[in-house]
């Protein structure tokens, strides 16, 4: 009985390995060099771009960072009559 299981597992492993090898073969056979587009000569043009300045402006002329004051939310307590 144990030899029957072992033989079955070996057969399954062989069939699985053959399937993997077949998939690799089909993948390799289906790829070809002719699918690639032909390379055409390209011309390159160079353009000079204008200098970009930052669009964010400072609120403080001295360059300080504006931070609003922090206020905690008011605690609300619901009573039995609410």
HTML snippet that shows the backbone in 3Dmol.js (N, CA, C, O; Angstrom):
<script src="https://3Dmol.org/build/3Dmol-min.js"></script>
<div id="view" style="width:600px;height:400px;position:relative"></div>
<script>
const pdb = `
ATOM      1  N   UNK A   1       0.815  -1.190   0.000  1.00  0.00           N
ATOM      2  CA  UNK A   1       0.000   0.000   0.000  1.00  0.00           C
ATOM      3  C   UNK A   1       0.868   1.267   0.000  1.00  0.00           C
ATOM      4  O   UNK A   1       0.542   2.229  -0.695  1.00  0.00           O
ATOM      5  N   UNK A   2       1.951   1.281   0.757  1.00  0.00           N
ATOM      6  CA  UNK A   2       2.840   2.436   0.800  1.00  0.00           C
ATOM      7  C   UNK A   2       3.564   2.597  -0.524  1.00  0.00           C
ATOM      8  O   UNK A   2       3.820   3.719  -0.963  1.00  0.00           O
ATOM      9  N   UNK A   3       3.896   1.475  -1.167  1.00  0.00           N
ATOM     10  CA  UNK A   3       4.584   1.575  -2.450  1.00  0.00           C
ATOM     11  C   UNK A   3       3.649   2.109  -3.526  1.00  0.00           C
ATOM     12  O   UNK A   3       4.099   2.749  -4.477  1.00  0.00           O
ATOM     13  N   UNK A   4       2.347   1.850  -3.385  1.00  0.00           N
ATOM     14  CA  UNK A   4       1.365   2.372  -4.329  1.00  0.00           C
ATOM     15  C   UNK A   4       1.276   3.898  -4.224  1.00  0.00           C
ATOM     16  O   UNK A   4       1.183   4.586  -5.241  1.00  0.00           O
ATOM     17  N   UNK A   5       1.305   4.426  -2.991  1.00  0.00           N
ATOM     18  CA  UNK A   5       1.274   5.877  -2.780  1.00  0.00           C
ATOM     19  C   UNK A   5       2.534   6.526  -3.339  1.00  0.00           C
ATOM     20  O   UNK A   5       2.487   7.580  -3.974  1.00  0.00           O
ATOM     21  N   UNK A   6       3.662   5.867  -3.083  1.00  0.00           N
ATOM     22  CA  UNK A   6       4.933   6.411  -3.556  1.00  0.00           C
ATOM     23  C   UNK A   6       4.966   6.446  -5.081  1.00  0.00           C
ATOM     24  O   UNK A   6       5.446   7.415  -5.670  1.00  0.00           O
ATOM     25  N   UNK A   7       4.471   5.416  -5.707  1.00  0.00           N
ATOM     26  CA  UNK A   7       4.433   5.372  -7.160  1.00  0.00           C
ATOM     27  C   UNK A   7       3.510   6.453  -7.710  1.00  0.00           C
ATOM     28  O   UNK A   7       3.814   7.067  -8.733  1.00  0.00           O
ATOM     29  N   UNK A   8       2.392   6.688  -7.041  1.00  0.00           N
ATOM     30  CA  UNK A   8       1.452   7.731  -7.466  1.00  0.00           C
ATOM     31  C   UNK A   8       2.079   9.120  -7.345  1.00  0.00           C
ATOM     32  O   UNK A   8       1.928   9.952  -8.239  1.00  0.00           O
ATOM     33  N   UNK A   9       2.776   9.366  -6.246  1.00  0.00           N
ATOM     34  CA  UNK A   9       3.415  10.668  -6.040  1.00  0.00           C
ATOM     35  C   UNK A   9       4.506  10.901  -7.075  1.00  0.00           C
ATOM     36  O   UNK A   9       4.652  12.011  -7.587  1.00  0.00           O
ATOM     37  N   UNK A  10       5.275   9.859  -7.386  1.00  0.00           N
ATOM     38  CA  UNK A  10       6.320   9.996  -8.398  1.00  0.00           C
ATOM     39  C   UNK A  10       5.710  10.286  -9.766  1.00  0.00           C
ATOM     40  O   UNK A  10       6.229  11.111 -10.518  1.00  0.00           O
ATOM     41  N   UNK A  11       4.624   9.619 -10.082  1.00  0.00           N
ATOM     42  CA  UNK A  11       3.950   9.857 -11.356  1.00  0.00           C
ATOM     43  C   UNK A  11       3.416  11.287 -11.424  1.00  0.00           C
ATOM     44  O   UNK A  11       3.542  11.952 -12.452  1.00  0.00           O
ATOM     45  N   UNK A  12       2.820  11.757 -10.329  1.00  0.00           N
ATOM     46  CA  UNK A  12       2.298  13.127 -10.301  1.00  0.00           C
ATOM     47  C   UNK A  12       3.430  14.141 -10.437  1.00  0.00           C
ATOM     48  O   UNK A  12       3.283  15.142 -11.137  1.00  0.00           O
ATOM     49  N   UNK A  13       4.553  13.892  -9.777  1.00  0.00           N
ATOM     50  CA  UNK A  13       5.693  14.800  -9.875  1.00  0.00           C
ATOM     51  C   UNK A  13       6.239  14.823 -11.298  1.00  0.00           C
ATOM     52  O   UNK A  13       6.609  15.882 -11.805  1.00  0.00           O
ATOM     53  N   UNK A  14       6.289  13.661 -11.941  1.00  0.00           N
ATOM     54  CA  UNK A  14       6.796  13.602 -13.313  1.00  0.00           C
ATOM     55  C   UNK A  14       5.862  14.341 -14.267  1.00  0.00           C
ATOM     56  O   UNK A  14       6.321  15.067 -15.149  1.00  0.00           O
ATOM     57  N   UNK A  15       4.553  14.160 -14.094  1.00  0.00           N
ATOM     58  CA  UNK A  15       3.585  14.848 -14.957  1.00  0.00           C
ATOM     59  C   UNK A  15       3.651  16.358 -14.729  1.00  0.00           C
ATOM     60  O   UNK A  15       3.581  17.130 -15.686  1.00  0.00           O
ATOM     61  N   UNK A  16       3.783  16.781 -13.492  1.00  0.00           N
ATOM     62  CA  UNK A  16       3.893  18.214 -13.195  1.00  0.00           C
ATOM     63  C   UNK A  16       5.154  18.814 -13.781  1.00  0.00           C
ATOM     64  O   UNK A  16       5.119  19.909 -14.343  1.00  0.00           O
ATOM     65  N   UNK A  17       6.274  18.104 -13.656  1.00  0.00           N
ATOM     66  CA  UNK A  17       7.531  18.590 -14.220  1.00  0.00           C
ATOM     67  C   UNK A  17       7.465  18.688 -15.734  1.00  0.00           C
ATOM     68  O   UNK A  17       7.972  19.641 -16.325  1.00  0.00           O
ATOM     69  N   UNK A  18       6.830  17.689 -16.365  1.00  0.00           N
ATOM     70  CA  UNK A  18       6.685  17.728 -17.816  1.00  0.00           C
ATOM     71  C   UNK A  18       5.811  18.901 -18.245  1.00  0.00           C
ATOM     72  O   UNK A  18       6.066  19.513 -19.282  1.00  0.00           O
ATOM     73  N   UNK A  19       4.782  19.221 -17.459  1.00  0.00           N
ATOM     74  CA  UNK A  19       3.910  20.351 -17.794  1.00  0.00           C
ATOM     75  C   UNK A  19       4.682  21.671 -17.709  1.00  0.00           C
ATOM     76  O   UNK A  19       4.518  22.545 -18.561  1.00  0.00           O
ATOM     77  N   UNK A  20       5.518  21.810 -16.687  1.00  0.00           N
ATOM     78  CA  UNK A  20       6.309  23.040 -16.542  1.00  0.00           C
ATOM     79  C   UNK A  20       7.278  23.174 -17.712  1.00  0.00           C
ATOM     80  O   UNK A  20       7.415  24.256 -18.283  1.00  0.00           O
ATOM     81  N   UNK A  21       7.941  22.099 -18.066  1.00  0.00           N
ATOM     82  CA  UNK A  21       8.887  22.144 -19.182  1.00  0.00           C
ATOM     83  C   UNK A  21       8.161  22.451 -20.494  1.00  0.00           C
ATOM     84  O   UNK A  21       8.684  23.181 -21.335  1.00  0.00           O
ATOM     85  N   UNK A  22       6.957  21.897 -20.671  1.00  0.00           N
ATOM     86  CA  UNK A  22       6.183  22.178 -21.883  1.00  0.00           C
ATOM     87  C   UNK A  22       5.786  23.649 -21.947  1.00  0.00           C
ATOM     88  O   UNK A  22       5.846  24.256 -23.016  1.00  0.00           O
ATOM     89  N   UNK A  23       5.377  24.240 -20.801  1.00  0.00           N
ATOM     90  CA  UNK A  23       5.005  25.661 -20.794  1.00  0.00           C
ATOM     91  C   UNK A  23       6.193  26.536 -21.131  1.00  0.00           C
ATOM     92  O   UNK A  23       6.052  27.521 -21.856  1.00  0.00           O
ATOM     93  N   UNK A  24       7.367  26.191 -20.612  1.00  0.00           N
ATOM     94  CA  UNK A  24       8.570  26.972 -20.920  1.00  0.00           C
ATOM     95  C   UNK A  24       8.887  26.853 -22.412  1.00  0.00           C
ATOM     96  O   UNK A  24       9.262  27.835 -23.053  1.00  0.00           O
ATOM     97  N   UNK A  25       8.734  25.657 -22.954  1.00  0.00           N
ATOM     98  CA  UNK A  25       8.990  25.469 -24.380  1.00  0.00           C
ATOM     99  C   UNK A  25       8.035  26.249 -25.252  1.00  0.00           C
ATOM    100  O   UNK A  25       8.456  26.872 -26.227  1.00  0.00           O
ATOM    101  N   UNK A  26       6.747  26.228 -24.918  1.00  0.00           N
ATOM    102  CA  UNK A  26       5.765  26.994 -25.691  1.00  0.00           C
ATOM    103  C   UNK A  26       6.038  28.487 -25.605  1.00  0.00           C
ATOM    104  O   UNK A  26       5.908  29.201 -26.599  1.00  0.00           O
ATOM    105  N   UNK A  27       6.417  28.964 -24.420  1.00  0.00           N
ATOM    106  CA  UNK A  27       6.710  30.385 -24.265  1.00  0.00           C
ATOM    107  C   UNK A  27       7.915  30.782 -25.112  1.00  0.00           C
ATOM    108  O   UNK A  27       7.906  31.825 -25.765  1.00  0.00           O
ATOM    109  N   UNK A  28       8.942  29.951 -25.097  1.00  0.00           N
ATOM    110  CA  UNK A  28      10.139  30.258 -25.885  1.00  0.00           C
ATOM    111  C   UNK A  28       9.850  30.185 -27.373  1.00  0.00           C
ATOM    112  O   UNK A  28      10.412  30.957 -28.151  1.00  0.00           O
ATOM    113  N   UNK A  29       8.982  29.267 -27.781  1.00  0.00           N
ATOM    114  CA  UNK A  29       8.682  29.116 -29.206  1.00  0.00           C
ATOM    115  C   UNK A  29       7.803  30.246 -29.724  1.00  0.00           C
ATOM    116  O   UNK A  29       7.867  30.575 -30.909  1.00  0.00           O
ATOM    117  N   UNK A  30       7.001  30.837 -28.882  1.00  0.00           N
ATOM    118  CA  UNK A  30       6.070  31.874 -29.332  1.00  0.00           C
ATOM    119  C   UNK A  30       6.712  33.250 -29.405  1.00  0.00           C
ATOM    120  O   UNK A  30       6.178  34.138 -30.070  1.00  0.00           O
ATOM    121  N   UNK A  31       7.827  33.447 -28.749  1.00  0.00           N
ATOM    122  CA  UNK A  31       8.480  34.747 -28.829  1.00  0.00           C
ATOM    123  C   UNK A  31       9.347  34.776 -30.068  1.00  0.00           C
ATOM    124  O   UNK A  31       9.996  33.788 -30.412  1.00  0.00           O
ATOM    125  N   UNK A  32       9.352  35.916 -30.734  1.00  0.00           N
ATOM    126  CA  UNK A  32      10.177  36.041 -31.929  1.00  0.00           C
ATOM    127  C   UNK A  32      10.730  37.450 -32.013  1.00  0.00           C
ATOM    128  O   UNK A  32      10.210  38.382 -31.399  1.00  0.00           O
ATOM    129  N   UNK A  33      11.777  37.580 -32.775  1.00  0.00           N
ATOM    130  CA  UNK A  33      12.418  38.871 -32.964  1.00  0.00           C
ATOM    131  C   UNK A  33      11.609  39.771 -33.885  1.00  0.00           C
ATOM    132  O   UNK A  33      11.774  40.990 -33.839  1.00  0.00           O
ATOM    133  N   UNK A  34      10.734  39.207 -34.727  1.00  0.00           N
ATOM    134  CA  UNK A  34      10.011  40.004 -35.709  1.00  0.00           C
ATOM    135  C   UNK A  34       8.898  40.846 -35.082  1.00  0.00           C
ATOM    136  O   UNK A  34       8.361  41.735 -35.743  1.00  0.00           O
ATOM    137  N   UNK A  35       8.543  40.585 -33.826  1.00  0.00           N
ATOM    138  CA  UNK A  35       7.496  41.369 -33.175  1.00  0.00           C
ATOM    139  C   UNK A  35       7.971  42.762 -32.790  1.00  0.00           C
ATOM    140  O   UNK A  35       7.156  43.648 -32.531  1.00  0.00           O
ATOM    141  N   UNK A  36       9.277  42.961 -32.752  1.00  0.00           N
ATOM    142  CA  UNK A  36       9.812  44.251 -32.345  1.00  0.00           C
ATOM    143  C   UNK A  36       9.675  45.250 -33.493  1.00  0.00           C
ATOM    144  O   UNK A  36       9.902  44.881 -34.645  1.00  0.00           O
ATOM    145  N   UNK A  37       9.316  46.486 -33.217  1.00  0.00           N
ATOM    146  CA  UNK A  37       9.229  47.493 -34.286  1.00  0.00           C
ATOM    147  C   UNK A  37      10.623  47.861 -34.791  1.00  0.00           C
ATOM    148  O   UNK A  37      11.611  47.795 -34.059  1.00  0.00           O
ATOM    149  N   UNK A  38      10.667  48.244 -36.046  1.00  0.00           N
ATOM    150  CA  UNK A  38      11.942  48.639 -36.620  1.00  0.00           C
ATOM    151  C   UNK A  38      12.387  49.957 -36.016  1.00  0.00           C
ATOM    152  O   UNK A  38      11.582  50.842 -35.729  1.00  0.00           O
ATOM    153  N   UNK A  39      13.683  50.057 -35.833  1.00  0.00           N
ATOM    154  CA  UNK A  39      14.227  51.296 -35.299  1.00  0.00           C
ATOM    155  C   UNK A  39      14.401  52.278 -36.436  1.00  0.00           C
ATOM    156  O   UNK A  39      14.991  51.955 -37.467  1.00  0.00           O
ATOM    157  N   UNK A  40      13.886  53.476 -36.242  1.00  0.00           N
ATOM    158  CA  UNK A  40      14.029  54.504 -37.266  1.00  0.00           C
ATOM    159  C   UNK A  40      14.988  55.565 -36.747  1.00  0.00           C
ATOM    160  O   UNK A  40      15.086  55.779 -35.539  1.00  0.00           O
ATOM    161  N   UNK A  41      15.690  56.223 -37.646  1.00  0.00           N
ATOM    162  CA  UNK A  41      16.606  57.261 -37.188  1.00  0.00           C
ATOM    163  C   UNK A  41      15.809  58.414 -36.563  1.00  0.00           C
ATOM    164  O   UNK A  41      14.784  58.843 -37.091  1.00  0.00           O
ATOM    165  N   UNK A  42      16.296  58.882 -35.464  1.00  0.00           N
ATOM    166  CA  UNK A  42      15.601  59.964 -34.773  1.00  0.00           C
ATOM    167  C   UNK A  42      16.464  61.208 -34.787  1.00  0.00           C
ATOM    168  O   UNK A  42      17.692  61.145 -34.730  1.00  0.00           O
ATOM    169  N   UNK A  43      15.793  62.328 -34.864  1.00  0.00           N
ATOM    170  CA  UNK A  43      16.500  63.595 -34.792  1.00  0.00           C
ATOM    171  C   UNK A  43      16.181  64.228 -33.452  1.00  0.00           C
ATOM    172  O   UNK A  43      15.037  64.208 -32.998  1.00  0.00           O
ATOM    173  N   UNK A  44      17.176  64.775 -32.839  1.00  0.00           N
ATOM    174  CA  UNK A  44      16.969  65.404 -31.542  1.00  0.00           C
ATOM    175  C   UNK A  44      17.082  66.904 -31.695  1.00  0.00           C
ATOM    176  O   UNK A  44      17.956  67.416 -32.395  1.00  0.00           O
ATOM    177  N   UNK A  45      16.191  67.587 -31.033  1.00  0.00           N
ATOM    178  CA  UNK A  45      16.243  69.041 -31.027  1.00  0.00           C
ATOM    179  C   UNK A  45      16.406  69.501 -29.596  1.00  0.00           C
ATOM    180  O   UNK A  45      15.828  68.922 -28.677  1.00  0.00           O
ATOM    181  N   UNK A  46      17.177  70.522 -29.414  1.00  0.00           N
ATOM    182  CA  UNK A  46      17.385  71.049 -28.069  1.00  0.00           C
ATOM    183  C   UNK A  46      16.704  72.400 -27.972  1.00  0.00           C
ATOM    184  O   UNK A  46      16.822  73.246 -28.858  1.00  0.00           O
ATOM    185  N   UNK A  47      15.993  72.579 -26.881  1.00  0.00           N
ATOM    186  CA  UNK A  47      15.339  73.855 -26.632  1.00  0.00           C
ATOM    187  C   UNK A  47      15.766  74.336 -25.264  1.00  0.00           C
ATOM    188  O   UNK A  47      16.019  73.540 -24.359  1.00  0.00           O
ATOM    189  N   UNK A  48      15.840  75.628 -25.126  1.00  0.00           N
ATOM    190  CA  UNK A  48      16.184  76.186 -23.823  1.00  0.00           C
ATOM    191  C   UNK A  48      14.900  76.588 -23.134  1.00  0.00           C
ATOM    192  O   UNK A  48      14.071  77.307 -23.693  1.00  0.00           O
ATOM    193  N   UNK A  49      14.750  76.114 -21.918  1.00  0.00           N
ATOM    194  CA  UNK A  49      13.546  76.435 -21.150  1.00  0.00           C
ATOM    195  C   UNK A  49      13.802  77.650 -20.285  1.00  0.00           C
ATOM    196  O   UNK A  49      14.917  77.847 -19.801  1.00  0.00           O
ATOM    197  N   UNK A  50      12.777  78.468 -20.086  1.00  0.00           N
ATOM    198  CA  UNK A  50      12.978  79.652 -19.244  1.00  0.00           C
ATOM    199  C   UNK A  50      13.193  79.241 -17.785  1.00  0.00           C
ATOM    200  O   UNK A  50      12.774  78.167 -17.352  1.00  0.00           O
ATOM    201  N   UNK A  51      13.841  80.106 -17.065  1.00  0.00           N
ATOM    202  CA  UNK A  51      14.093  79.852 -15.649  1.00  0.00           C
ATOM    203  C   UNK A  51      12.770  79.892 -14.905  1.00  0.00           C
ATOM    204  O   UNK A  51      11.969  80.808 -15.090  1.00  0.00           O
ATOM    205  N   UNK A  52      12.546  78.892 -14.060  1.00  0.00           N
ATOM    206  CA  UNK A  52      11.294  78.790 -13.322  1.00  0.00           C
ATOM    207  C   UNK A  52      11.494  79.382 -11.940  1.00  0.00           C
ATOM    208  O   UNK A  52      12.459  79.055 -11.249  1.00  0.00           O
ATOM    209  N   UNK A  53      10.578  80.255 -11.539  1.00  0.00           N
ATOM    210  CA  UNK A  53      10.639  80.838 -10.206  1.00  0.00           C
ATOM    211  C   UNK A  53       9.554  80.201  -9.344  1.00  0.00           C
ATOM    212  O   UNK A  53       8.527  79.770  -9.869  1.00  0.00           O
ATOM    213  N   UNK A  54       9.763  80.133  -8.036  1.00  0.00           N
ATOM    214  CA  UNK A  54       8.749  79.523  -7.166  1.00  0.00           C
ATOM    215  C   UNK A  54       7.464  80.338  -7.177  1.00  0.00           C
ATOM    216  O   UNK A  54       7.502  81.567  -7.230  1.00  0.00           O
ATOM    217  N   UNK A  55       6.324  79.651  -7.128  1.00  0.00           N
ATOM    218  CA  UNK A  55       5.037  80.340  -7.163  1.00  0.00           C
ATOM    219  C   UNK A  55       4.507  80.648  -5.777  1.00  0.00           C
ATOM    220  O   UNK A  55       3.621  81.489  -5.628  1.00  0.00           O
ATOM    221  N   UNK A  56       5.037  79.978  -4.757  1.00  0.00           N
ATOM    222  CA  UNK A  56       4.561  80.240  -3.402  1.00  0.00           C
ATOM    223  C   UNK A  56       5.249  81.494  -2.875  1.00  0.00           C
ATOM    224  O   UNK A  56       6.470  81.630  -2.939  1.00  0.00           O
ATOM    225  N   UNK A  57       4.450  82.384  -2.365  1.00  0.00           N
ATOM    226  CA  UNK A  57       4.984  83.627  -1.819  1.00  0.00           C
ATOM    227  C   UNK A  57       4.856  83.596  -0.300  1.00  0.00           C
ATOM    228  O   UNK A  57       3.901  83.039   0.241  1.00  0.00           O
ATOM    229  N   UNK A  58       5.795  84.180   0.358  1.00  0.00           N
ATOM    230  CA  UNK A  58       5.794  84.229   1.808  1.00  0.00           C
ATOM    231  C   UNK A  58       4.824  85.296   2.292  1.00  0.00           C
ATOM    232  O   UNK A  58       4.739  86.373   1.702  1.00  0.00           O
ATOM    233  N   UNK A  59       4.090  85.001   3.366  1.00  0.00           N
ATOM    234  CA  UNK A  59       3.174  85.982   3.948  1.00  0.00           C
ATOM    235  C   UNK A  59       3.933  87.037   4.734  1.00  0.00           C
ATOM    236  O   UNK A  59       3.494  88.183   4.833  1.00  0.00           O
ATOM    237  N   UNK A  60       5.042  86.659   5.278  1.00  0.00           N
ATOM    238  CA  UNK A  60       5.855  87.563   6.071  1.00  0.00           C
ATOM    239  C   UNK A  60       7.053  87.968   5.221  1.00  0.00           C
ATOM    240  O   UNK A  60       7.773  87.093   4.739  1.00  0.00           O
ATOM    241  N   UNK A  61       7.292  89.261   5.019  1.00  0.00           N
ATOM    242  CA  UNK A  61       8.415  89.669   4.172  1.00  0.00           C
ATOM    243  C   UNK A  61       9.769  89.221   4.720  1.00  0.00           C
ATOM    244  O   UNK A  61      10.743  89.136   3.972  1.00  0.00           O
ATOM    245  N   UNK A  62       9.834  88.935   6.019  1.00  0.00           N
ATOM    246  CA  UNK A  62      11.112  88.498   6.581  1.00  0.00           C
ATOM    247  C   UNK A  62      11.322  87.005   6.357  1.00  0.00           C
ATOM    248  O   UNK A  62      12.391  86.485   6.676  1.00  0.00           O
ATOM    249  N   UNK A  63      10.332  86.305   5.819  1.00  0.00           N
ATOM    250  CA  UNK A  63      10.491  84.904   5.505  1.00  0.00           C
ATOM    251  C   UNK A  63      10.058  83.968   6.620  1.00  0.00           C
ATOM    252  O   UNK A  63      10.354  82.775   6.558  1.00  0.00           O
ATOM    253  N   UNK A  64       9.366  84.469   7.640  1.00  0.00           N
ATOM    254  CA  UNK A  64       8.918  83.623   8.739  1.00  0.00           C
ATOM    255  C   UNK A  64       7.793  82.702   8.301  1.00  0.00           C
ATOM    256  O   UNK A  64       7.161  82.925   7.268  1.00  0.00           O
ATOM    257  N   UNK A  65       7.553  81.691   9.074  1.00  0.00           N
ATOM    258  CA  UNK A  65       6.508  80.733   8.766  1.00  0.00           C
ATOM    259  C   UNK A  65       5.254  81.116   9.537  1.00  0.00           C
ATOM    260  O   UNK A  65       5.316  81.365  10.741  1.00  0.00           O
ATOM    261  N   UNK A  66       4.119  81.164   8.851  1.00  0.00           N
ATOM    262  CA  UNK A  66       2.849  81.490   9.492  1.00  0.00           C
ATOM    263  C   UNK A  66       2.246  80.226  10.060  1.00  0.00           C
ATOM    264  O   UNK A  66       2.015  79.255   9.339  1.00  0.00           O
ATOM    265  N   UNK A  67       1.993  80.242  11.349  1.00  0.00           N
ATOM    266  CA  UNK A  67       1.307  79.118  11.987  1.00  0.00           C
ATOM    267  C   UNK A  67       0.155  79.679  12.797  1.00  0.00           C
ATOM    268  O   UNK A  67       0.369  80.553  13.637  1.00  0.00           O
ATOM    269  N   UNK A  68      -1.062  79.203  12.570  1.00  0.00           N
ATOM    270  CA  UNK A  68      -2.202  79.700  13.334  1.00  0.00           C
ATOM    271  C   UNK A  68      -2.143  79.175  14.767  1.00  0.00           C
ATOM    272  O   UNK A  68      -1.539  78.136  15.031  1.00  0.00           O
ATOM    273  N   UNK A  69      -2.774  79.900  15.684  1.00  0.00           N
ATOM    274  CA  UNK A  69      -2.773  79.427  17.069  1.00  0.00           C
ATOM    275  C   UNK A  69      -3.579  78.130  17.187  1.00  0.00           C
ATOM    276  O   UNK A  69      -4.560  77.928  16.471  1.00  0.00           O
ATOM    277  N   UNK A  70      -3.152  77.264  18.093  1.00  0.00           N
ATOM    278  CA  UNK A  70      -3.804  75.984  18.285  1.00  0.00           C
ATOM    279  C   UNK A  70      -4.827  76.122  19.400  1.00  0.00           C
ATOM    280  O   UNK A  70      -4.487  76.545  20.505  1.00  0.00           O
ATOM    281  N   UNK A  71      -6.087  75.766  19.118  1.00  0.00           N
ATOM    282  CA  UNK A  71      -7.115  75.774  20.152  1.00  0.00           C
ATOM    283  C   UNK A  71      -7.732  74.382  20.199  1.00  0.00           C
ATOM    284  O   UNK A  71      -8.081  73.808  19.168  1.00  0.00           O
ATOM    285  N   UNK A  72      -7.861  73.854  21.404  1.00  0.00           N
ATOM    286  CA  UNK A  72      -8.426  72.521  21.581  1.00  0.00           C
ATOM    287  C   UNK A  72      -9.944  72.598  21.489  1.00  0.00           C
ATOM    288  O   UNK A  72     -10.524  73.609  21.883  1.00  0.00           O
ATOM    289  N   UNK A  73     -10.608  71.558  20.979  1.00  0.00           N
ATOM    290  CA  UNK A  73     -12.056  71.571  20.931  1.00  0.00           C
ATOM    291  C   UNK A  73     -12.646  71.506  22.339  1.00  0.00           C
ATOM    292  O   UNK A  73     -12.071  70.899  23.243  1.00  0.00           O
ATOM    293  N   UNK A  74     -13.801  72.143  22.504  1.00  0.00           N
ATOM    294  CA  UNK A  74     -14.448  72.163  23.808  1.00  0.00           C
ATOM    295  C   UNK A  74     -15.091  70.811  24.088  1.00  0.00           C
ATOM    296  O   UNK A  74     -15.708  70.199  23.216  1.00  0.00           O
ATOM    297  N   UNK A  75     -14.929  70.367  25.325  1.00  0.00           N
ATOM    298  CA  UNK A  75     -15.503  69.085  25.703  1.00  0.00           C
ATOM    299  C   UNK A  75     -16.995  69.243  25.906  1.00  0.00           C
ATOM    300  O   UNK A  75     -17.446  70.184  26.561  1.00  0.00           O
ATOM    301  N   UNK A  76     -17.762  68.321  25.344  1.00  0.00           N
ATOM    302  CA  UNK A  76     -19.217  68.354  25.529  1.00  0.00           C
ATOM    303  C   UNK A  76     -19.614  67.175  26.384  1.00  0.00           C
ATOM    304  O   UNK A  76     -19.182  66.046  26.153  1.00  0.00           O
ATOM    305  N   UNK A  77     -20.438  67.447  27.368  1.00  0.00           N
ATOM    306  CA  UNK A  77     -20.905  66.390  28.266  1.00  0.00           C
ATOM    307  C   UNK A  77     -22.401  66.292  28.109  1.00  0.00           C
ATOM    308  O   UNK A  77     -23.121  67.272  28.301  1.00  0.00           O
ATOM    309  N   UNK A  78     -22.863  65.125  27.764  1.00  0.00           N
ATOM    310  CA  UNK A  78     -24.291  64.935  27.622  1.00  0.00           C
ATOM    311  C   UNK A  78     -24.854  64.421  28.941  1.00  0.00           C
ATOM    312  O   UNK A  78     -24.386  63.430  29.501  1.00  0.00           O
ATOM    313  N   UNK A  79     -25.857  65.118  29.407  1.00  0.00           N
ATOM    314  CA  UNK A  79     -26.487  64.714  30.667  1.00  0.00           C
ATOM    315  C   UNK A  79     -27.653  63.787  30.423  1.00  0.00           C
ATOM    316  O   UNK A  79     -28.010  63.509  29.279  1.00  0.00           O
ATOM    317  N   UNK A  80     -28.253  63.304  31.511  1.00  0.00           N
ATOM    318  CA  UNK A  80     -29.380  62.390  31.376  1.00  0.00           C
ATOM    319  C   UNK A  80     -30.623  63.083  30.807  1.00  0.00           C
ATOM    320  O   UNK A  80     -31.508  62.405  30.286  1.00  0.00           O
ATOM    321  N   UNK A  81     -30.711  64.423  30.894  1.00  0.00           N
ATOM    322  CA  UNK A  81     -31.882  65.159  30.407  1.00  0.00           C
ATOM    323  C   UNK A  81     -31.731  65.597  28.968  1.00  0.00           C
ATOM    324  O   UNK A  81     -32.684  66.139  28.409  1.00  0.00           O
ATOM    325  N   UNK A  82     -30.590  65.396  28.339  1.00  0.00           N
ATOM    326  CA  UNK A  82     -30.374  65.879  26.972  1.00  0.00           C
ATOM    327  C   UNK A  82     -30.980  64.988  25.949  1.00  0.00           C
ATOM    328  O   UNK A  82     -30.880  65.263  24.753  1.00  0.00           O
TER     329      UNK A  82
END
`;
const viewer = $3Dmol.createViewer("view");
viewer.addModel(pdb, "pdb");
viewer.setStyle({}, {cartoon: {color: "spectrum"}});
viewer.zoomTo();
viewer.render();
</script>
